Each structure stands twice: as C-alpha cells, then as structure tokens.
Amino acid sequence: MTATYEELLTLFQEVAVAQRELTTTQREMAVARALDRQKSEQEWQELRQMFRETDLKFQATDLKFQATDLKFRETDERIQAMERSVKELSRTFGSWHNRLGEFVEEMVRPAVIRLFRQRGLEVHQVTRDLSAINLQDKEGIEIDLLVTNATIAIAVECKSRLTVEDVQEHLSRLDKFKRLFPKYANYQLLGAVAAMVLPDEIARFAYRQRLFVLAQSGDGVLICNDARFIPKQW
C-alpha cells in the first residue's frame, strides 16, 4: 500500500524529533562524561595536594625529631661530662679527706702519751696504722693509733670531722680487736676518738659510749672528757 503524503510527512517529523532527542541525549552524555573527567581531575589534584601537604608535615616532623635527637645527644654528652667532673671531684675530695685524716693522726700522735698520762694511764708507746685480717671469718679492722704499755691498750680513731657513724664503726672495731689481735688478749682495752672538727652532739654521743674524746684546741690537742668520766673496758 502506497503511503500518502501526509503519512510521509508525519513519519519525517517523527524521525526528526527522534534525531533531536538522540542528539540531546548524546550531548548530555558527553557533557556528563566531561564533568566526570573534570571532577576526577579535580579530585586527583586535591589528592595530590593532600599528599604534598602530608609529605611536608612528615618532613617538618622529621626535622623536629632530628633536632630533638640532637638535643638529647647534647644533653647526654653534658650529663657524661658532669659525671666525669663529679668522679674527678670525688677522687680529689677523697684524696683531701685521706690527707686530712693523716694530718689529724700526725697532730694527735705526739700528744697522746702526755694526755693519757695526765689521766693516770702510764702509757709509753704509740703504734700507727695497725691492721689485721681473719681470712677464715672474712673480717678485718684497721686502727689509726694504738697507745700502749705492758697492760693497757688504747685504740684511737682519727677523723678530720667526726660523725655518729664513725663512732659506731669504732665501737665495732673495739668489739673485734682482741679476737683479731690475740697478742692483746689480756690487755685492758680502751677506746678513743679524735677529730679536727667535732660537733658538740657527736662529742656527747661518744662520751656516752664511754670513749675518750680528743679535740683540737688552738695548735694542740686536749681530752674533752671531764674528771667524772669512767672509760669502758673491752
């Protein structure tokens, strides 16, 4: 059947509309793809920018860590230098302390015979730096000065500055003395402490332990115990 002119015109119009719709759809799809590409590119740019910023932050943090590590190393070096200084000072003061102790011994040694004789103790000999060790019991003692006669021995501990601990240690030496020096087993053993610096409370403590207390007086040495004092015998 042959189509009429009106039918052909209608068909043509429908085809034209379809083509326009297709073209519009294609344009919309193209625009959508372009927008997607633009959006993706923008997202990638933002992501790259974020990575750059993160990398800069990591670099800054790394620099801070390096600076902190350098400070720690410098601090550690200062601490090590301080420790070396403290050790050197300890050795120096230890040497001075030993020399002061030796000075006190030299100050006391010439005076002890005279001082103890004034107290009625007829001693006549001074021995310096006695030491004894019992290897079996793993114990030993050192006596700075031992003042003796045939029946009496006075063990004197000399310090630059006397402390309670020094007095207690000397009492412990006196407890061990006859066991470690059996030669003096039958002697009347007495104890004494001497110091260049002697705080009053330490002097009273030693006195209560019934030790003779010797102290510097001007250029000489004197016994601080009063006439009522009765020394302890070991």
Secondary structure, 3 states (H helix, E strand, C coil): CCCCHHHHHHHHHHHHHHHHHHHHHHHHHHHHHHHHHHHHHHHHHHHHHHHHHHHHHHHHHHHHHHHHHHHHHHHHHHHHHHHHHHHHHHHHHHHHHHHHHHHHHHHHHHHHHHHHHHCCCCCCEEEEEEEEEECCCCEEEEEEEEEECCCEEEEEEEEEECCHHHHHHHHHHHHHHHHHCHHHCCCEEEEEEEEEECCHHHHHHHHHCCCEEEEEECCEEEECCCCCCCCCCC
